[in-house]
């Protein structure tokens, strides 16, 4: 099986010399300004490492919105979808050239039943999960496109 993959030109993204190997420790993500940004940056750094010699800068803009989806006959909302999107761009620090970017979007859900404290905790957990999902989507895009712009 491995011989067949090698024969077709397949190279694992993180293999030595692979296109995404250059991402590890080379991307400086903009500083977080709020809890959502902190969770996003934390996950990005988990996946691609903290920069020790950054060659790229990753900027982002986060947008979230709760949407009531479960409504009782008394018009009380019992369930929310938390939608979110991140517009992001990766810039080469030395030249200032934008090398890639895009927009990722997804959603998570949470229950609004129970006490106020339970509802707030559920909302906070949904936001945390959403930021991890969006960060993972950004990393997937970086890996998928790295062969077009990453410089070994």
C-alpha positions in Angstrom: 0.0 0.0 0.0 2.8 2.4 0.9 4.6 1.7 -2.3 1.5 2.5 -4.3 1.2 5.8 -2.5 4.8 6.6 -3.0 4.5 5.8 -6.7 1.7 8.3 -7.2 3.7 11.2 -5.8 1.8 11.2 -2.4 3.8 12.9 0.4 2.4 13.2 3.9 1.8 16.8 4.7 3.9 16.8 7.9 6.6 14.5 6.6 10.1 15.9 6.4 10.1 18.0 3.3 6.3 17.8 3.2 4.5 21.1 2.4 2.9 21.5 5.8 6.1 20.7 7.8 7.1 24.3 7.4 4.0 25.4 9.4 5.1 24.0 12.7 6.4 26.9 14.8 6.3 29.3 11.9 2.9 31.0 12.2 2.3 33.9 14.6 -1.4 34.3 15.3 -2.8 37.7 16.2 -3.1 38.3 19.9 -6.6 37.4 21.3 -8.8 40.3 22.4 -11.7 38.3 24.0 -12.6 34.8 25.3 -13.6 33.5 21.8 -10.3 34.7 20.3 -8.4 33.3 23.2 -10.0 29.8 22.6 -9.4 30.1 18.8 -5.7 31.1 19.3 -5.1 28.4 21.9 -6.4 25.7 19.5 -4.4 27.0 16.5 -1.3 26.9 18.6 -2.1 23.4 19.8 -2.3 22.3 16.2 0.6 24.2 14.5 2.7 25.1 17.5 3.8 28.3 19.1 6.0 30.3 16.9 9.7 30.2 17.7 10.8 31.9 14.5 7.6 33.1 12.8 7.7 33.5 9.0 3.9 34.0 8.7 1.3 36.1 10.5 -2.3 34.9 10.8 -4.9 37.6 11.2 -8.6 36.8 11.9 -12.0 38.3 12.6 -14.5 36.3 14.5 -18.3 36.7 14.2 -20.8 34.7 16.3 -24.6 34.8 16.7 -27.0 32.7 18.8 -30.2 31.6 17.0 -33.2 30.3 18.9 -34.2 26.9 17.5 -36.3 25.3 20.2 -39.4 27.2 21.3 -42.1 26.1 23.7 -45.8 26.9 23.3 -45.3 29.8 25.7 -42.6 31.3 23.3 -39.7 30.4 25.6 -36.5 29.5 23.8 -35.2 26.2 25.0 -32.4 25.5 22.6 -29.9 27.6 20.6 -27.6 27.2 17.7 -24.5 29.2 18.1 -23.3 30.1 14.6 -19.8 31.4 14.0 -17.5 32.4 11.2 -13.8 33.4 11.0 -12.4 35.5 8.2 -8.7 34.8 8.2 -5.6 35.6 6.2 -2.0 34.4 6.3 0.7 36.9 5.4 4.4 36.3 4.8 6.1 38.5 7.5 9.2 39.3 5.4 7.4 40.6 2.3 3.9 41.4 3.6 2.4 39.3 0.9 -0.9 37.6 1.6 -0.3 33.9 0.8 -3.7 32.4 1.6 -6.9 33.1 3.5 -10.6 32.5 3.5 -13.6 32.1 5.6 -14.7 29.2 7.8 -18.0 28.7 9.4 -19.9 26.2 11.5 -22.2 26.0 14.5 -22.7 24.3 17.8 -25.9 23.9 19.9 -26.8 24.3 23.6 -29.8 23.9 25.8 -31.3 26.9 27.6 -33.3 24.9 30.0 -32.5 24.8 33.7 -31.1 27.6 35.9 -29.5 30.8 34.7 -26.1 29.5 35.7 -26.6 26.3 33.8 -27.7 28.2 30.7 -24.7 30.5 30.9 -22.3 27.5 31.4 -23.9 25.7 28.4 -23.5 28.8 26.2 -19.9 29.2 27.2 -19.2 25.6 26.5 -20.8 25.9 23.1 -18.6 28.9 22.3 -15.5 27.0 23.3 -16.4 24.0 21.1 -17.2 26.3 18.2 -13.8 28.1 18.4 -12.0 24.7 18.4 -14.0 23.6 15.3 -13.3 26.8 13.5 -9.6 26.6 14.4 -9.4 23.1 13.1 -11.0 24.2 9.8 -8.4 26.9 9.5 -5.6 24.5 10.0 -7.1 22.1 7.5 -7.2 24.9 4.9 -3.6 25.8 5.8 -2.4 22.2 5.3 -4.4 21.7 2.1 -3.1 24.8 0.5 0.5 24.8 1.9 2.0 23.2 -1.2 1.1 26.3 -3.2 2.8 28.9 -0.9 5.0 27.3 1.8 8.6 27.9 1.2 11.0 25.2 2.5 
